[in-house]
């Protein structure tokens, strides 16, 4: 089955979200992570509530006002002064806990939101139960690049972690479930050579048990890239030619390579999976 998903032409009639990866998407569904997109015109206000799912809203472009009800039933709001272009500026995000109704209103001429959702709490944890986190949201300001490769003309490749969510799960909280969202920006001429799948792709210290989505944008929009996804057995290696607006849904056990591209490339990525418990608390982490 193909892991490549084209951007839906129309939003879902029920949610009005262009679901790229999820139950209502036209492509493959992942077990714990969902990705969709929403376009807002100036002054338009939308409400979102995804029940037991943790949600990270990445403000791709535009400025918005966010409003939500906290654990004390008080309405809280904040302004997200976003960027004008994906290739110019750092991202803002909004982390919403399960059972939170989040309202977002576009303040600029237009705004685009990426909605990343993940199942980080146990399925039987219902609203109001001890296992359910308190409702609420956090606005996450831009982070400095975690990786920045600088060439003669300035930074040629930047990797940013936008937001990280972590929840304890299991009967005694013995496992930690995480959602990490980030961006990678690669300027023309700075891309890697065609990366081939190797026998040691999964044995390099990186945990292959998580799921991942990668969403691609190009400048100019007519651009494209080659994306390879490798399997441990090498029997199910995939190679895709991705276009503007495409998404790759990487199932557990597979690993994507660095894409090959000869134009400006933007990737929104998210990973969700289970790891060993540590000393950090739940919620949105910087």
Secondary structure as GFF3:
##gff-version 3
##sequence-region A 1 286
A	DSSP	beta_strand	4	5	.	.	.	ID=ss1
A	DSSP	beta_strand	18	21	.	.	.	ID=ss2
A	DSSP	beta_strand	33	41	.	.	.	ID=ss3
A	DSSP	beta_strand	45	48	.	.	.	ID=ss4
A	DSSP	beta_strand	54	61	.	.	.	ID=ss5
A	DSSP	beta_strand	64	69	.	.	.	ID=ss6
A	DSSP	beta_strand	75	80	.	.	.	ID=ss7
A	DSSP	beta_strand	92	96	.	.	.	ID=ss8
A	DSSP	beta_strand	102	106	.	.	.	ID=ss9
A	DSSP	beta_strand	110	118	.	.	.	ID=ss10
A	DSSP	beta_strand	137	140	.	.	.	ID=ss11
A	DSSP	beta_strand	147	151	.	.	.	ID=ss12
A	DSSP	beta_strand	154	169	.	.	.	ID=ss13
A	DSSP	beta_strand	175	186	.	.	.	ID=ss14
A	DSSP	beta_strand	211	219	.	.	.	ID=ss15
A	DSSP	beta_strand	224	231	.	.	.	ID=ss16
A	DSSP	beta_strand	238	243	.	.	.	ID=ss17
A	DSSP	beta_strand	247	250	.	.	.	ID=ss18
A	DSSP	beta_strand	254	256	.	.	.	ID=ss19
A	DSSP	beta_strand	260	261	.	.	.	ID=ss20
A	DSSP	beta_strand	264	276	.	.	.	ID=ss21
A	DSSP	beta_strand	283	285	.	.	.	ID=ss22
###
